[in-house]
Amino acid sequence: MQPLSRKASVLVRTGLAVLLFAVLGVGFLGYFSAGMRLNWETIASMCGF
């Protein structure tokens, strides 16, 4: 498999950064909407904390 060209590598990194910010943005908006409140204790216990 050949390595990606420099331009393709930049596009992949940019795409991943946009995806990350989109997921964080949706989570941030969901945190402030009453219908999407999460029980953080339950999530922490599922992760072993």
C-alpha positions as CSV (number, residue, x, y, z in Angstrom):
1,M,0.0,0.0,0.0
2,Q,1.4,3.4,-1.0
3,P,1.5,6.2,1.5
4,L,-1.0,9.0,1.0
5,S,0.2,12.1,-0.8
6,R,0.7,15.2,1.2
7,K,-2.6,16.8,-0.1
8,A,-4.6,13.7,0.7
9,S,-3.1,13.4,4.1
10,V,-4.1,17.0,4.9
11,L,-7.6,16.3,3.6
12,V,-7.9,13.2,5.8
13,R,-6.7,15.1,8.9
14,T,-9.1,18.0,8.2
15,G,-12.0,15.6,7.7
16,L,-11.3,13.8,10.9
17,A,-11.0,17.2,12.8
18,V,-14.3,18.3,11.4
19,L,-15.9,15.0,12.3
20,L,-14.5,15.3,15.9
21,F,-15.8,18.8,16.3
22,A,-19.2,17.9,14.9
23,V,-19.5,15.0,17.4
24,L,-18.4,17.3,20.3
25,G,-20.8,20.0,19.1
26,V,-23.8,17.6,19.1
27,G,-22.8,16.3,22.5
28,F,-22.5,19.9,23.8
29,L,-25.9,20.8,22.5
30,G,-27.4,17.6,23.8
31,Y,-26.0,18.4,27.2
32,F,-28.1,21.5,27.4
33,S,-31.3,20.1,26.1
34,A,-33.5,18.7,28.8
35,G,-34.6,15.7,26.8
36,M,-31.0,14.4,26.3
37,R,-29.8,14.7,29.9
38,L,-27.6,11.7,30.7
39,N,-27.1,9.9,33.9
40,W,-23.3,10.2,34.2
41,E,-23.1,7.8,37.1
42,T,-24.6,5.0,35.0
43,I,-22.2,5.8,32.1
44,A,-19.2,5.8,34.5
45,S,-20.2,2.5,36.0
46,M,-20.5,0.9,32.5
47,C,-16.9,2.1,31.9
48,G,-15.7,0.6,35.1
49,F,-15.3,3.7,37.2
